[in-house]
Amino acid sequence: FNQAPGAPIPAYKKRWFQSAAFRRAISGAINRADLCRLAMNGHAVPAAGPVSPANQTWVNRDLKPHAFDPQASRRELEKAGFRKVAGGLTDSEGHVVAFSLVTN
């Protein structure tokens, strides 16, 4: 999530991305095991940080992948002021939550 102050995104989205609660909730809504199974045909393990487990020199083996728990993610978002509405989710100011994920 782009948290750079000069990023060309609306200020309200920057607030979402700078919120640890928002980032934790989104992380908990990602089923990493399914991604490994489907996208990598089972030839991967869930990542626990920005460094691949294959990088033996720099990987932090003490980190564990965030648990997949969509219900806990929903509760965390609600606690942070986000609300479920018809067709999606809004923040406390009424902005519809939408963003793009771009990966390699």
C-alpha positions as CSV (number, residue, x, y, z in Angstrom):
1,F,0.0,0.0,0.0
2,N,1.4,3.3,-1.1
3,Q,1.9,5.4,2.0
4,A,4.2,8.1,0.5
5,P,3.0,11.6,1.2
6,G,3.5,12.6,-2.4
7,A,1.7,9.6,-3.9
8,P,-0.9,10.6,-6.5
9,I,-3.8,9.1,-4.7
10,P,-6.6,10.7,-2.7
11,A,-5.8,11.7,0.9
12,Y,-8.5,9.5,2.3
13,K,-6.9,6.4,0.7
14,K,-3.5,7.4,2.1
15,R,-5.2,7.4,5.6
16,W,-6.4,3.9,4.9
17,F,-3.0,2.7,3.8
18,Q,-1.3,4.4,6.8
19,S,-3.6,2.6,9.2
20,A,-2.1,-0.5,10.8
21,A,-5.6,-1.8,11.5
22,F,-6.6,-1.5,7.8
23,R,-3.4,-3.2,6.6
24,R,-3.8,-6.0,9.2
25,A,-7.4,-6.5,8.2
26,I,-6.6,-6.7,4.5
27,S,-3.7,-9.1,5.2
28,G,-6.0,-11.4,7.2
29,A,-8.4,-11.5,4.3
30,I,-5.8,-12.9,1.9
31,N,-5.8,-16.7,1.7
32,R,-2.1,-17.2,1.1
33,A,-2.3,-21.0,1.1
34,D,-4.8,-20.8,-1.8
35,L,-2.6,-18.4,-3.7
36,C,0.3,-20.8,-3.3
37,R,-1.8,-23.8,-4.4
38,L,-3.6,-22.1,-7.3
39,A,-1.2,-19.5,-8.7
40,M,2.0,-21.5,-8.1
41,N,0.6,-25.0,-8.5
42,G,1.6,-25.9,-5.0
43,H,5.3,-25.0,-5.6
44,A,5.4,-22.2,-3.1
45,V,4.9,-21.5,0.6
46,P,3.0,-18.5,2.1
47,A,5.2,-15.5,2.5
48,A,5.6,-13.9,5.9
49,G,7.4,-10.7,4.8
50,P,9.1,-9.0,1.8
51,V,11.9,-11.5,1.6
52,S,11.4,-14.9,0.0
53,P,12.0,-18.0,2.2
54,A,14.3,-19.2,-0.6
55,N,16.7,-16.3,0.3
56,Q,18.5,-18.2,3.0
57,T,20.8,-15.3,3.8
58,W,18.2,-12.6,4.5
59,V,14.9,-14.3,5.4
60,N,13.6,-13.8,8.9
61,R,12.5,-17.3,9.9
62,D,10.9,-16.0,13.1
63,L,8.2,-14.2,11.0
64,K,5.0,-16.2,10.4
65,P,2.4,-15.6,7.7
66,H,-0.6,-13.6,8.8
67,A,-3.5,-16.1,9.5
68,F,-6.4,-16.2,7.0
69,D,-9.4,-15.1,9.0
70,P,-12.0,-13.0,7.1
71,Q,-14.3,-12.7,10.0
72,A,-11.5,-11.2,12.2
73,S,-10.6,-8.9,9.3
74,R,-14.2,-7.7,9.1
75,R,-14.3,-7.1,12.9
76,E,-11.0,-5.1,12.7
77,L,-12.3,-3.0,9.8
78,E,-15.6,-2.3,11.7
79,K,-13.6,-1.3,14.8
80,A,-11.5,1.1,12.7
81,G,-14.7,2.8,11.5
82,F,-15.4,1.0,8.2
83,R,-19.0,-0.1,7.5
84,K,-20.5,-2.7,5.3
85,V,-23.0,-1.2,2.9
86,A,-25.0,-2.5,-0.1
87,G,-22.3,-3.3,-2.7
88,G,-19.3,-3.0,-0.6
89,L,-17.5,-1.2,2.3
90,T,-17.2,2.5,3.2
91,D,-14.9,4.4,5.5
92,S,-16.2,6.7,8.2
93,E,-16.4,9.5,5.7
94,G,-18.6,7.5,3.3
95,H,-15.8,6.8,0.7
96,V,-16.3,3.4,-1.0
97,V,-13.3,1.2,-0.3
98,A,-11.6,0.2,-3.6
99,F,-8.0,-0.1,-4.6
100,S,-5.9,-2.1,-7.0
101,L,-3.2,-4.7,-6.2
102,V,-0.4,-4.9,-8.7
103,T,2.1,-7.7,-8.4
104,N,4.8,-9.3,-10.4
